Amino acid sequence: MYIRWTRLSPHKQGALLKLFVAGATARAAAEIIGGHRNTAAGVYLRLRKLIAGKLPSYRLSGKVEADESYFGGIRKGRRGRGAAGKVVVFELLKRGGKVYTAMVPTAHTANLRPIIRQHVQPDSIVYTEAFRAYNALDVSEFHHLRINHSSRFADHDKHINGLEHFWNQAKRHLRKFNGFKPENFYWFLKECEWRFNGANHQALLQQLRSWYKHAYH
């Protein structure tokens, strides 16, 4: 039995958890369970905040990819680095393992280097693009390898394809929501991190059920 912080019955709350993990939008989930979309959206937001609060702190080791991405903002004019109104997200990925994401004010060394030091073990190999913000890694405790996009396919080891895969998956998921409030972006981002790092839908559902039960009892 789930706590009644919402008028939804425990059965409908359980159904919403399943639909959330399956990737259904709040509007679609509300139609399926026979509830109001605002109620479903409220439950979904609670779930995203719960997930963000439960994600463990971990350090990455071995071969680690690092990159920054730009989300949202105006479409006209400059894109990518320096584009107006963009949310900057820094990502770290252990190849064949977990991803870690963080929102940063700018993609400057002062913002990126502390995150790398906190979440990547020394002596790891860090793969980055040839962006000057990563220059500090050349004289740090990490082995820094830059990626030359014009020749990277000649060396199958020099790539950040894992992070590209993460963002392709994340953007496919986020695209279904047709936009959301900027202040909620962090919760959506951490949901995408959780989904990528999870084993499968069944494992994610079991984990979310456990978190939800303990949080709202």
Backbone bond lengths (Angstrom), bond angles and torsions (degrees), N, CA, C in turn:
res aa  C-N    CA-C-N  psi(-1)  N-CA   C-N-CA  omega(-1)  CA-C   N-CA-C  phi
1 M - - - 1.460 - - 1.527 109.55 -
2 Y 1.323 116.23 132.25 1.452 121.80 177.78 1.527 110.10 -95.25
3 I 1.309 115.78 150.86 1.454 119.91 -179.43 1.524 110.29 -65.80
4 R 1.329 116.55 147.50 1.458 120.84 -174.45 1.527 111.19 -93.02
5 W 1.337 116.46 61.77 1.466 118.89 172.04 1.522 109.26 -81.31
6 T 1.321 116.24 -7.27 1.450 122.71 175.40 1.511 108.05 -128.52
7 R 1.322 117.06 158.97 1.457 120.84 178.48 1.523 112.66 -74.93
8 L 1.300 116.96 -10.10 1.456 120.01 178.81 1.527 110.28 -65.50
9 S 1.281 115.73 141.70 1.467 120.87 177.15 1.523 109.35 -68.96
10 P 1.344 117.16 158.01 1.464 119.76 175.98 1.525 112.25 -54.21
11 H 1.331 116.61 -36.37 1.467 120.10 179.46 1.528 110.83 -62.87
12 K 1.335 116.71 -44.28 1.460 119.88 -179.37 1.528 111.04 -71.27
13 Q 1.334 117.63 -33.61 1.452 119.48 175.24 1.526 110.59 -62.74
14 G 1.321 115.89 -42.51 1.466 120.02 177.77 1.515 111.69 -63.20
15 A 1.349 115.90 -38.56 1.466 119.98 178.20 1.521 110.58 -64.79
16 L 1.345 116.88 -38.50 1.460 120.31 179.14 1.524 111.12 -64.38
17 L 1.327 117.48 -37.64 1.463 119.94 177.28 1.525 110.66 -60.43
18 K 1.331 116.32 -43.18 1.464 120.48 179.40 1.529 111.17 -63.28
19 L 1.329 115.71 -43.57 1.463 120.10 -178.17 1.529 110.93 -69.34
20 F 1.320 116.73 -35.41 1.464 120.95 177.11 1.528 110.11 -61.89
21 V 1.331 116.48 -48.90 1.460 120.64 -179.36 1.529 110.66 -64.05
22 A 1.328 116.42 -34.55 1.461 120.39 179.12 1.522 112.31 -71.63
23 G 1.332 117.64 -12.23 1.454 120.88 177.53 1.514 114.82 93.04
24 A 1.333 117.93 11.89 1.466 120.40 178.18 1.522 109.76 -71.86
25 T 1.325 117.13 145.86 1.460 120.56 176.13 1.523 109.46 -72.14
26 A 1.332 116.33 162.61 1.463 120.47 179.02 1.521 110.83 -62.37
27 R 1.324 117.14 -36.74 1.465 120.58 179.24 1.537 110.49 -63.60
28 A 1.315 116.29 -46.79 1.459 119.89 179.41 1.523 111.13 -65.17
29 A 1.342 116.10 -41.11 1.465 120.19 -179.80 1.521 110.82 -62.75
30 A 1.338 117.06 -40.76 1.459 120.90 179.91 1.525 110.65 -62.39
31 E 1.318 117.11 -41.46 1.459 120.40 178.65 1.520 111.47 -63.75
32 I 1.323 116.68 -38.07 1.469 120.55 -177.57 1.522 111.74 -69.28
33 I 1.354 116.75 -41.22 1.477 118.96 -176.50 1.525 112.42 -90.76
34 G 1.332 116.90 -7.36 1.455 119.95 179.91 1.517 112.92 78.65
35 G 1.327 117.30 37.30 1.460 122.10 178.72 1.515 111.22 -120.10
36 H 1.330 116.49 -177.86 1.453 121.24 179.44 1.526 109.20 -88.03
37 R 1.338 116.61 142.26 1.465 119.18 -176.00 1.522 112.06 -64.29
38 N 1.329 118.61 -30.72 1.463 120.52 178.10 1.529 111.61 -66.76
39 T 1.332 114.77 -36.27 1.472 119.04 176.89 1.523 110.23 -65.89
40 A 1.334 115.55 -45.47 1.462 119.87 178.82 1.525 110.45 -63.00
41 A 1.343 116.93 -40.29 1.459 120.68 179.27 1.527 110.85 -63.38
42 G 1.341 116.67 -37.18 1.458 120.40 177.73 1.516 112.01 -65.38
43 V 1.327 116.66 -41.16 1.461 120.75 176.97 1.523 109.96 -64.06
44 Y 1.317 116.52 -43.57 1.460 121.16 -179.92 1.533 111.13 -59.63
45 L 1.331 116.57 -42.57 1.460 119.37 -179.92 1.521 110.59 -65.11
46 R 1.334 117.21 -40.37 1.466 120.51 176.29 1.522 110.60 -60.56
47 L 1.334 116.59 -39.90 1.464 120.45 179.85 1.520 110.73 -64.75
48 R 1.330 117.05 -42.30 1.468 119.86 -179.82 1.529 110.61 -64.82
49 K 1.320 116.69 -40.91 1.466 119.91 178.69 1.527 110.67 -67.06
50 L 1.320 116.44 -37.14 1.460 121.20 177.63 1.527 110.15 -63.33
51 I 1.330 116.56 -45.07 1.464 121.45 179.36 1.520 110.58 -60.73
52 A 1.346 116.28 -47.05 1.470 120.37 -178.63 1.527 111.18 -59.87
53 G 1.331 116.34 -36.33 1.452 120.16 -179.16 1.521 113.75 -76.85
54 K 1.329 116.85 -18.00 1.464 121.32 -177.10 1.523 113.66 -100.31
55 L 1.331 117.62 -10.81 1.463 119.00 -178.68 1.523 109.68 -62.37
56 P 1.306 117.88 129.05 1.463 120.53 -176.41 1.524 111.85 -73.25
57 S 1.304 115.80 156.89 1.457 121.46 173.11 1.521 107.48 -90.20
58 Y 1.309 117.59 126.48 1.457 120.44 -177.51 1.528 109.66 -143.47
59 R 1.327 114.85 160.69 1.451 121.43 178.01 1.524 108.77 -113.41
60 L 1.301 114.87 142.40 1.452 121.82 -178.79 1.526 109.17 -98.74
61 S 1.329 115.92 150.82 1.456 119.38 -178.43 1.519 109.51 -145.16
62 G 1.324 114.95 171.97 1.459 119.62 179.78 1.518 110.81 79.98
63 K 1.319 115.86 -130.12 1.458 121.26 178.35 1.526 108.93 -93.03
64 V 1.335 115.75 117.07 1.456 121.99 -173.81 1.531 109.83 -123.71
65 E 1.312 116.14 128.77 1.460 121.35 176.57 1.526 109.42 -95.05
66 A 1.326 116.63 140.64 1.465 121.93 179.57 1.518 108.97 -132.78
67 D 1.321 115.82 136.31 1.464 119.52 179.48 1.522 108.23 -162.83
68 E 1.323 115.97 164.07 1.459 120.74 174.81 1.516 109.04 -121.78
69 S 1.336 115.17 149.16 1.454 121.65 -179.41 1.523 108.66 -129.37
70 Y 1.327 115.19 161.30 1.460 121.33 -176.11 1.517 108.64 -126.37
71 F 1.321 115.58 126.76 1.449 120.23 -172.33 1.521 110.75 -123.53
72 G 1.342 115.60 136.27 1.458 120.23 174.71 1.510 112.22 76.25
73 G 1.343 115.73 -154.11 1.450 121.39 179.84 1.517 112.24 81.94
74 I 1.312 115.98 -178.47 1.452 120.27 -178.35 1.519 109.97 -73.28
75 R 1.318 116.73 149.03 1.450 120.69 -177.76 1.524 113.08 -89.06
76 K 1.336 117.19 -32.02 1.444 119.79 -177.52 1.522 110.10 -76.82
77 G 1.321 115.08 152.79 1.453 119.88 176.53 1.516 111.89 83.74
78 R 1.307 115.03 -151.69 1.452 121.58 -173.57 1.515 112.05 -65.02
79 R 1.344 115.40 142.35 1.457 120.83 177.90 1.520 109.41 -121.90
80 G 1.345 115.82 169.96 1.446 120.28 178.73 1.515 112.07 70.45
81 R 1.339 116.78 -142.40 1.457 121.20 -177.88 1.529 110.66 -60.75
82 G 1.325 116.19 126.40 1.450 121.26 177.97 1.509 114.24 90.57
83 A 1.342 118.38 -2.31 1.457 120.42 -179.72 1.524 109.72 -68.52
84 A 1.321 115.92 141.18 1.463 120.99 -176.12 1.517 111.44 -69.66
85 G 1.334 115.84 141.55 1.451 121.32 172.30 1.511 115.81 73.26
86 K 1.320 117.68 11.56 1.459 120.33 -177.99 1.523 111.35 -84.21
87 V 1.343 115.53 146.78 1.459 121.69 169.43 1.524 106.64 -90.79
88 V 1.328 116.87 125.56 1.465 121.09 -178.47 1.527 109.03 -94.57
89 V 1.323 115.36 125.15 1.462 121.12 179.30 1.524 108.65 -120.30
90 F 1.317 116.38 127.39 1.464 122.54 177.62 1.516 108.03 -102.33
91 E 1.342 115.83 134.49 1.459 120.21 -176.33 1.520 111.05 -127.76
92 L 1.322 114.96 143.39 1.461 122.92 173.02 1.517 107.88 -126.19
93 L 1.313 117.05 137.91 1.464 120.76 -179.11 1.519 110.42 -139.19
94 K 1.315 116.24 124.94 1.462 120.70 170.18 1.522 106.90 -79.66
95 R 1.297 117.25 124.90 1.455 119.69 -178.07 1.521 111.17 -58.28
96 G 1.309 114.98 125.96 1.451 120.81 -176.97 1.511 113.07 77.30
97 G 1.339 117.29 9.24 1.460 120.50 -177.03 1.518 113.34 -135.62
98 K 1.311 115.88 -139.37 1.465 121.98 -170.41 1.528 112.15 -89.16
99 V 1.324 114.13 159.71 1.453 122.23 174.23 1.526 108.65 -113.42
100 Y 1.332 116.04 147.85 1.455 121.97 173.96 1.523 107.69 -127.59
101 T 1.333 116.74 135.67 1.460 120.90 -179.15 1.528 110.21 -124.42
102 A 1.320 115.34 149.76 1.466 120.79 177.74 1.520 109.08 -149.69
103 M 1.325 116.43 135.47 1.453 121.35 173.14 1.525 108.09 -81.16
104 V 1.342 117.25 133.82 1.461 121.88 -179.40 1.525 109.31 -129.53
105 P 1.331 117.66 152.09 1.467 120.13 -179.75 1.519 112.50 -62.60
106 T 1.343 116.31 -44.05 1.458 122.69 179.25 1.522 108.66 -147.96
107 A 1.318 116.09 160.64 1.465 120.64 178.66 1.523 110.08 -88.67
108 H 1.322 116.08 58.35 1.458 122.30 178.52 1.519 109.34 -106.04
109 T 1.311 114.99 155.77 1.463 120.09 -178.46 1.517 112.44 -52.44
110 A 1.332 117.38 -41.23 1.463 121.45 -177.40 1.521 112.08 -60.46
111 N 1.335 117.61 -26.01 1.461 121.11 179.68 1.528 112.41 -93.39
112 L 1.327 117.07 -31.32 1.463 120.40 -173.69 1.528 112.86 -88.00
113 R 1.322 116.96 -40.65 1.460 119.84 -174.44 1.528 113.08 -60.62
114 P 1.346 120.40 -44.12 1.478 119.13 178.82 1.526 113.00 -60.26
115 I 1.338 117.35 -34.21 1.467 120.28 179.53 1.521 110.07 -68.08
116 I 1.334 116.06 -41.44 1.468 119.52 178.07 1.522 110.16 -62.53
117 R 1.307 116.67 -44.62 1.461 119.86 -178.99 1.526 112.14 -64.62
118 Q 1.319 117.13 -33.98 1.461 120.77 -178.50 1.520 112.18 -75.95
119 H 1.324 116.89 -33.17 1.461 119.66 -170.67 1.528 114.97 -113.92
120 V 1.326 118.09 -1.32 1.467 120.93 177.91 1.518 108.93 -123.04
121 Q 1.319 116.59 130.59 1.452 121.04 -179.50 1.527 110.56 -72.22
122 P 1.334 117.35 143.49 1.471 120.69 177.35 1.522 111.59 -56.08
123 D 1.312 115.90 151.87 1.468 124.81 -179.44 1.523 112.95 74.26
124 S 1.331 116.95 3.51 1.473 119.18 173.60 1.526 109.04 -73.10
125 I 1.321 115.81 157.94 1.461 121.54 175.56 1.523 107.13 -93.88
126 V 1.324 116.82 119.39 1.460 121.60 -178.02 1.531 109.18 -108.51
127 Y 1.324 116.23 119.08 1.459 122.39 178.93 1.523 109.28 -97.20
128 T 1.327 116.41 127.21 1.459 121.00 178.41 1.528 109.52 -138.55
129 E 1.328 114.97 168.23 1.448 119.85 169.30 1.529 108.93 -75.64
130 A 1.318 116.47 171.96 1.464 120.92 -178.93 1.524 110.41 -84.80
131 F 1.320 116.93 56.05 1.456 123.88 -179.62 1.523 107.64 -99.85
132 R 1.332 117.89 133.13 1.461 120.89 -171.48 1.529 113.70 -61.50
133 A 1.323 117.85 -20.16 1.470 119.73 178.33 1.524 111.43 -62.71
134 Y 1.346 116.88 -20.86 1.458 120.48 -179.05 1.527 112.92 -94.43
135 N 1.330 117.54 3.44 1.470 120.39 -177.87 1.520 112.33 -58.32
136 A 1.336 116.64 -33.66 1.465 120.27 -177.32 1.519 112.56 -62.24
137 L 1.319 116.64 -22.22 1.466 119.48 -179.71 1.524 111.69 -68.57
138 D 1.339 116.72 -20.69 1.462 120.07 -178.47 1.518 112.18 -66.44
139 V 1.329 117.21 -24.02 1.467 120.91 -178.81 1.535 109.93 -119.74
140 S 1.302 115.87 27.82 1.464 120.58 -179.19 1.518 109.97 -109.41
141 E 1.323 115.62 -168.80 1.465 121.40 -177.53 1.525 113.10 -84.22
142 F 1.326 117.49 7.59 1.456 121.62 -179.43 1.523 111.19 -108.53
143 H 1.313 116.31 157.11 1.458 121.79 171.61 1.525 106.97 -89.98
144 H 1.303 116.70 113.08 1.458 121.78 -172.00 1.523 110.38 -103.06
145 L 1.327 116.37 123.55 1.459 121.74 176.13 1.512 108.77 -121.28
146 R 1.328 115.69 122.99 1.466 120.95 179.33 1.527 109.51 -88.40
147 I 1.308 114.30 150.65 1.455 120.71 -179.70 1.519 109.57 -104.42
148 N 1.311 115.42 122.79 1.460 121.35 173.57 1.519 106.98 -96.92
149 H 1.324 117.20 106.51 1.460 120.64 -173.81 1.514 112.83 -62.07
150 S 1.312 117.66 -26.54 1.461 119.85 -178.26 1.517 112.52 -73.94
151 S 1.353 115.39 -19.81 1.464 117.79 -177.77 1.516 113.28 -128.90
152 R 1.325 117.89 7.83 1.465 120.16 -172.56 1.521 112.81 -64.53
153 F 1.338 117.05 -26.89 1.456 118.28 -177.34 1.525 111.61 -75.46
154 A 1.337 115.98 -11.18 1.461 118.96 175.85 1.528 110.74 -77.57
155 D 1.311 116.48 -21.04 1.459 122.34 178.28 1.523 107.53 -124.48
156 H 1.322 116.72 107.19 1.461 121.22 -174.11 1.524 113.08 -66.88
157 D 1.334 116.96 -12.73 1.457 119.91 -178.06 1.522 111.99 -88.02
158 K 1.315 116.96 -24.35 1.462 120.97 -176.01 1.519 110.36 -94.42
159 H 1.323 114.75 92.86 1.459 120.78 -179.78 1.519 109.10 -162.35
160 I 1.316 116.00 167.83 1.463 121.80 170.53 1.533 108.21 -127.26
161 N 1.307 114.89 42.52 1.465 120.79 -178.10 1.513 112.75 -63.73
162 G 1.345 116.54 -28.96 1.459 119.11 179.29 1.521 111.51 -63.42
163 L 1.325 116.61 -42.91 1.460 120.09 178.13 1.521 111.38 -69.43
164 E 1.308 117.51 -34.48 1.461 120.12 176.13 1.523 110.04 -63.71
165 H 1.331 116.07 -37.83 1.471 120.31 177.55 1.520 110.42 -65.12
166 F 1.342 116.71 -41.98 1.465 120.04 178.49 1.519 110.70 -59.76
167 W 1.337 117.00 -48.44 1.453 119.44 -177.23 1.522 112.77 -68.58
168 N 1.312 117.49 -33.54 1.464 119.17 175.14 1.523 110.29 -61.77
169 Q 1.343 115.78 -43.24 1.468 120.62 178.76 1.523 110.45 -66.20
170 A 1.343 116.93 -44.43 1.460 120.51 -177.70 1.521 111.56 -64.49
171 K 1.319 116.68 -44.19 1.460 119.59 -177.29 1.525 111.95 -69.16
172 R 1.327 117.14 -32.84 1.478 119.51 174.39 1.520 110.00 -62.06
173 H 1.328 116.45 -40.83 1.465 120.23 -179.73 1.521 110.81 -68.91
174 L 1.331 117.00 -46.68 1.465 120.77 -176.51 1.513 112.64 -67.71
175 R 1.323 116.52 -29.18 1.469 120.52 -177.90 1.524 111.96 -61.71
176 K 1.315 116.74 -26.00 1.470 120.30 -177.46 1.523 112.77 -67.62
177 F 1.325 117.15 -19.08 1.462 119.93 -173.25 1.517 113.39 -93.04
178 N 1.323 117.54 -2.58 1.468 121.60 175.84 1.522 112.60 51.83
179 G 1.314 115.20 42.41 1.465 120.36 178.29 1.519 112.57 91.50
180 F 1.322 115.53 155.78 1.464 121.65 178.04 1.518 107.42 -156.59
181 K 1.306 115.93 168.38 1.458 120.51 -177.34 1.534 109.85 -63.84
182 P 1.340 116.88 134.24 1.473 119.75 -179.43 1.528 113.44 -53.81
183 E 1.339 116.50 -35.00 1.467 118.98 -178.57 1.532 112.64 -68.61
184 N 1.326 116.98 -12.49 1.464 120.70 178.57 1.520 112.65 -99.16
185 F 1.339 117.83 0.05 1.464 120.11 -175.61 1.525 112.12 -58.87
186 Y 1.339 116.88 -40.29 1.467 119.95 -178.61 1.524 111.34 -56.62
187 W 1.338 116.85 -42.43 1.464 120.30 -177.72 1.524 110.63 -67.01
188 F 1.321 117.60 -38.45 1.462 121.13 176.45 1.530 110.79 -66.43
189 L 1.332 116.16 -39.68 1.465 120.67 179.90 1.517 111.08 -61.55
190 K 1.329 116.16 -46.42 1.461 119.35 -178.79 1.526 111.48 -69.07
191 E 1.326 117.17 -30.21 1.463 119.81 173.24 1.524 109.89 -61.37
192 C 1.336 117.08 -44.01 1.468 121.06 179.56 1.524 111.16 -63.74
193 E 1.329 116.78 -38.79 1.466 120.62 176.72 1.527 110.16 -61.91
194 W 1.324 115.75 -45.90 1.467 121.34 179.64 1.527 111.24 -61.27
195 R 1.299 117.11 -43.54 1.462 120.70 179.90 1.531 110.93 -63.87
196 F 1.323 117.14 -43.44 1.459 120.58 -178.40 1.522 111.12 -64.31
197 N 1.335 116.26 -40.56 1.457 120.06 -176.53 1.524 112.99 -79.44
198 G 1.331 117.73 -15.75 1.457 121.30 -178.07 1.512 112.46 -72.65
199 A 1.315 115.23 155.00 1.462 120.22 -177.13 1.525 111.35 -71.58
200 N 1.326 117.26 -53.54 1.461 122.63 -178.96 1.528 108.06 -161.58
201 H 1.322 116.62 175.80 1.463 120.09 -176.68 1.527 112.33 -61.92
202 Q 1.324 117.08 -39.26 1.457 119.69 -178.60 1.523 111.03 -65.37
203 A 1.338 116.59 -42.41 1.467 120.36 178.55 1.523 110.65 -66.08
204 L 1.330 117.15 -39.83 1.460 120.42 177.97 1.525 110.79 -63.24
205 L 1.324 117.22 -41.11 1.460 121.31 179.93 1.520 111.02 -64.18
206 Q 1.313 117.58 -44.26 1.459 120.62 179.19 1.525 111.02 -62.25
207 Q 1.325 116.22 -41.24 1.459 120.24 179.31 1.523 110.99 -65.55
208 L 1.329 116.80 -44.85 1.456 120.62 -178.70 1.524 111.15 -66.61
209 R 1.319 117.78 -39.10 1.464 120.81 176.65 1.523 110.80 -58.28
210 S 1.331 115.93 -44.00 1.465 120.48 -178.88 1.526 110.54 -64.94
211 W 1.314 117.10 -46.32 1.465 120.70 178.83 1.523 111.31 -61.00
212 Y 1.324 115.72 -44.43 1.466 121.92 -177.24 1.523 110.56 -64.43
213 K 1.316 116.30 -43.34 1.464 121.38 -178.79 1.521 110.60 -61.97
214 H 1.325 117.07 -45.44 1.466 120.51 -176.90 1.533 111.66 -75.25
215 A 1.314 117.14 -27.65 1.465 120.20 -178.51 1.514 112.44 -77.37
216 Y 1.328 117.57 -32.26 1.465 120.27 -171.84 1.515 113.40 -118.14
217 H 1.316 117.12 23.23 1.462 121.05 171.19 1.535 109.05 -104.47
